């Protein structure tokens, strides 16, 4: 996992200097058009599509059930979440280039012993340098069409009644030296909130990444 994350973060460092194409070749495209297909899954499964206001959302069951990064803040400083471009060159992966960081959604292999028909994703945010000035780093993900059922040791339990169960795991913050910190996920008024404490950000070597996982299981 460390080598994969560090490779991604190397790409992030290039992208935030305005040279994302140099890291991924000529595959960088403009922000995805409304309803654009994604290699993440078949048409009925999770995909990344354009969202209102120029954002980008992970659609778990069409636009009625989605997750969208709506805010990232360090202390009192709001980071730029504007979608500048996306790269879909790697199979099963979409890298969304935002103003101050890169968000990646990657389809993971099916895991043995888990519910049949489940889909596994990893959502991550990569930072090439310490964001903002000081304070906690707070990432806020809006949930559409999902009811909050509770929090467990594995993460947040969410549900789209009669259709999908979604488990959104707690995150792991990983820095360039390989140091890791557990980052719990919280639910607040229809949003998933992950907070990297100021002391952790200050102690981190950059680039660094935060990468919770998502398990989507159809209700049968």
C-alpha positions as CSV (number, residue, x, y, z in Angstrom):
1,X,0.0,0.0,0.0
2,X,2.8,2.4,0.8
3,X,4.5,2.2,-2.6
4,X,1.1,2.7,-4.3
5,X,0.2,5.8,-2.2
6,X,3.7,7.3,-2.6
7,X,3.5,6.8,-6.4
8,X,0.1,8.6,-6.4
9,X,1.5,11.4,-4.3
10,X,4.4,11.9,-6.6
11,X,1.8,12.5,-9.4
12,X,0.1,14.9,-7.1
13,X,3.2,17.0,-6.6
14,X,3.5,17.4,-10.3
15,X,-0.2,18.1,-10.9
16,X,-0.4,20.9,-8.4
17,X,2.5,22.6,-10.1
18,X,0.4,22.7,-13.2
19,X,2.1,19.8,-14.9
20,X,-0.4,17.0,-14.3
21,X,-0.1,15.8,-17.9
22,X,3.6,15.1,-17.4
23,X,2.7,12.6,-14.7
24,X,0.0,10.8,-16.5
25,X,0.8,11.3,-20.1
26,X,-1.7,12.7,-22.6
27,X,-4.7,11.0,-20.9
28,X,-5.7,14.1,-18.8
29,X,-9.1,15.3,-19.9
30,X,-11.4,18.1,-19.0
31,X,-13.8,17.7,-16.1
32,X,-16.3,14.9,-16.9
33,X,-19.4,15.8,-18.7
34,X,-22.8,15.1,-17.1
35,X,-23.4,11.3,-17.2
36,X,-20.0,10.5,-18.7
37,X,-19.1,6.8,-18.2
38,X,-16.4,5.7,-15.9
39,X,-14.2,2.6,-15.9
40,X,-15.0,2.1,-12.2
41,X,-17.8,-0.3,-12.8
42,X,-20.6,-1.3,-15.2
43,X,-23.4,1.2,-15.9
44,X,-25.4,0.1,-12.9
45,X,-22.5,0.3,-10.4
46,X,-20.5,3.1,-8.9
47,X,-19.0,5.7,-11.1
48,X,-17.6,9.3,-11.0
49,X,-19.8,11.9,-12.8
50,X,-20.2,15.6,-12.9
51,X,-22.1,17.1,-10.0
52,X,-24.0,20.4,-9.6
53,X,-21.8,23.5,-9.2
54,X,-19.0,22.0,-11.2
55,X,-18.1,19.3,-8.7
56,X,-17.6,15.6,-9.1
57,X,-19.5,12.9,-7.3
58,X,-19.2,9.2,-6.7
59,X,-22.5,7.8,-7.9
60,X,-23.3,4.5,-6.1
61,X,-26.7,3.9,-7.8
62,X,-27.2,6.7,-10.3
63,X,-27.4,10.3,-9.1
64,X,-30.0,9.4,-6.5
65,X,-27.2,7.9,-4.3
66,X,-23.9,9.7,-4.3
67,X,-20.9,10.9,-2.3
68,X,-19.3,14.2,-3.1
69,X,-16.3,16.1,-1.6
70,X,-17.8,19.5,-0.9
71,X,-15.2,21.1,1.4
72,X,-11.7,20.7,2.6
73,X,-10.4,23.1,5.2
74,X,-7.2,23.6,7.2
75,X,-7.9,25.7,10.3
76,X,-9.7,28.8,9.0
77,X,-8.5,28.4,5.4
78,X,-10.8,26.8,2.9
79,X,-8.9,24.9,0.2
80,X,-9.8,25.1,-3.4
81,X,-12.0,22.1,-4.3
82,X,-12.7,23.2,-7.9
83,X,-12.5,20.4,-10.4
84,X,-9.8,21.3,-13.0
85,X,-9.5,18.0,-14.9
86,X,-9.7,14.2,-14.5
87,X,-7.5,11.3,-15.5
88,X,-9.1,7.9,-16.3
89,X,-6.0,6.3,-17.9
90,X,-5.5,3.6,-15.1
91,X,-8.2,0.8,-15.3
92,X,-10.7,1.1,-12.5
93,X,-9.4,4.5,-11.4
94,X,-10.4,8.1,-11.7
95,X,-8.1,10.9,-10.5
96,X,-9.9,14.2,-10.0
97,X,-7.5,17.1,-10.2
98,X,-8.8,19.8,-7.8
99,X,-7.4,23.3,-7.2
100,X,-5.4,22.4,-4.1
101,X,-5.2,18.6,-4.1
102,X,-6.0,15.5,-6.1
103,X,-8.9,13.2,-5.2
104,X,-8.8,9.6,-6.5
105,X,-11.5,6.9,-6.6
106,X,-10.2,3.4,-7.3
107,X,-12.2,0.1,-7.7
108,X,-10.7,-2.6,-5.5
109,X,-10.7,-6.4,-5.9
110,X,-13.6,-8.4,-4.4
111,X,-12.8,-9.5,-0.9
112,X,-13.3,-13.1,0.2
113,X,-15.9,-13.7,2.9
114,X,-17.7,-10.5,2.2
115,X,-21.4,-10.3,1.0
116,X,-22.0,-11.5,-2.5
117,X,-22.4,-8.7,-5.1
118,X,-20.6,-6.1,-3.0
119,X,-18.5,-3.4,-4.7
120,X,-15.3,-2.1,-3.1
121,X,-13.9,1.3,-3.6
122,X,-11.1,3.4,-2.2
123,X,-11.5,7.2,-2.0
124,X,-8.4,9.2,-1.3
125,X,-7.1,12.8,-1.1
126,X,-3.5,13.4,-1.9
127,X,-1.6,16.6,-0.8
128,X,1.8,17.5,-2.3
129,X,2.5,19.9,0.6
130,X,1.1,20.9,4.0
131,X,-2.2,22.5,3.1
132,X,-3.2,25.9,4.5
133,X,-1.4,27.5,7.3
134,X,-2.2,25.8,10.6
135,X,-4.9,23.9,12.4
136,X,-6.8,20.6,11.8
137,X,-7.3,19.4,8.2
138,X,-11.1,18.7,7.8
139,X,-12.5,16.9,4.8
140,X,-16.3,17.0,4.3
141,X,-18.1,14.6,2.0
142,X,-21.8,15.1,1.3
143,X,-24.1,12.1,1.1
144,X,-27.1,12.0,-1.2
145,X,-29.9,9.4,-0.7
146,X,-28.2,7.7,2.2
147,X,-29.6,7.4,5.8
148,X,-27.1,7.2,8.7
149,X,-27.5,4.0,10.7
150,X,-24.6,4.3,13.1
151,X,-20.9,4.1,13.7
152,X,-18.9,0.9,14.4
153,X,-15.3,0.0,14.7
154,X,-15.2,-0.5,11.0
155,X,-16.7,2.9,10.1
156,X,-20.0,4.4,9.2
157,X,-23.1,2.3,8.3
158,X,-25.3,4.0,5.7
159,X,-28.3,2.8,3.8
160,X,-30.5,3.7,0.8
161,X,-33.7,2.1,1.9
162,X,-34.5,-1.1,0.1
163,X,-31.6,-0.9,-2.3
164,X,-28.1,-0.5,-0.9
165,X,-26.1,-0.8,2.3
166,X,-22.9,1.3,2.3
167,X,-20.0,1.0,4.7
168,X,-17.7,4.0,4.7
169,X,-14.6,3.0,6.6
170,X,-12.4,5.1,9.0
171,X,-9.4,6.6,7.2
172,X,-5.7,6.2,7.3
173,X,-3.4,9.2,7.0
174,X,-0.1,8.1,5.4
175,X,2.9,10.4,4.9
176,X,6.0,10.2,2.6
177,X,8.1,8.5,5.3
178,X,5.5,5.7,5.7
179,X,4.2,6.9,9.0
180,X,0.5,6.2,9.5
181,X,-2.3,7.6,11.7
182,X,-5.9,6.3,12.1
183,X,-8.4,9.0,11.3
184,X,-12.0,8.3,12.4
185,X,-14.9,9.1,10.2
186,X,-17.9,10.9,11.7
187,X,-21.4,11.7,10.5
188,X,-22.9,15.1,10.8
189,X,-26.2,16.2,9.2
190,X,-25.9,14.3,6.0
191,X,-22.1,14.7,5.7
192,X,-19.1,12.4,6.4
193,X,-16.4,14.3,8.2
194,X,-12.8,13.2,8.5
195,X,-10.5,15.3,10.6
196,X,-6.7,15.0,10.5
197,X,-5.5,16.7,13.7
198,X,-3.2,19.7,13.4
199,X,-0.4,17.9,15.3
200,X,-0.5,15.0,12.8
201,X,-0.4,17.4,9.8
202,X,2.5,19.2,11.4
203,X,4.4,16.0,12.1
204,X,3.9,14.6,8.5
205,X,6.3,14.5,5.7
206,X,4.7,15.4,2.4
207,X,3.3,14.3,0.0
208,X,0.7,12.6,2.2
209,X,-2.6,10.9,1.6
210,X,-5.9,10.1,3.4
211,X,-7.7,7.0,2.0
212,X,-10.9,5.5,3.5
213,X,-12.6,2.6,1.7
214,X,-16.2,2.2,0.7
215,X,-18.2,-1.1,0.5
216,X,-21.5,-1.0,-1.4
217,X,-23.8,-4.1,-1.0
218,X,-27.2,-4.5,-2.7
219,X,-30.1,-5.3,-0.4
220,X,-31.7,-8.5,-1.6
